[in-house]
């Protein structure tokens, strides 16, 4: 028994050390509570992403026409809301920043955000966007990622909005980024309940068929 307890303690300590070695989050993450089936939220998130994130970041695995089809826009609407008429509807969603500008200005190339939600999770994105603060020198820093090169691009919105409005805005952005990470998830969520309903119907049909087969057989 003592040996078993000792092994459990060792495994727990080893797991904790591996988590720390991998680089855990600096603060407790806030739950984003986003909803991929909220189309209005996805549309708002797409517009906010275009206005405040695409200056530096791209989502190169998405095209404007795919976003339009999934979020309920026409081709003309998605170009007006996200590209301001500067792109074709079949174009991939690229940053507006010129090549190497990010490295020269920020000291690092801003990453593509196509898979960021799958890599970090929506809770991290939501918390990160809400965790900026000014340090003693008046520079922007972030509790979730100390030393980040990314400025507080939502500062103007945060000053103008109430706490609830700003929380919803960051939730909308996280929602859109989760959609971008796995666009097929929208159809999968819609199809899931239909598959479950079919399987339940099939189960009922199988049960009734079994009763019919065994009705005249004496046990």
Buried (B, 14 or more C-beta within 10 A) or exposed (E): EEEEEEEEEEEEEEEEEEEEEEEEBEEEBBEBEBEBEBBEBBBBBBBBBBBBBBEBBBBEBBBBBBBBBBBEBEBEEBBEBBBEEEBEBEEBBBBBBEEEBBEEEBEEBBBBBBBBBEEBBBBBBBBBBBBBEEEEEEEBBBBBBEEBEBEBBBEEBBEEBEEEEBBBBBBBBBBBBBBBBEBEBBEEEEEEEEEEEEEEEEEEEEEEEEEEEEEEEEE
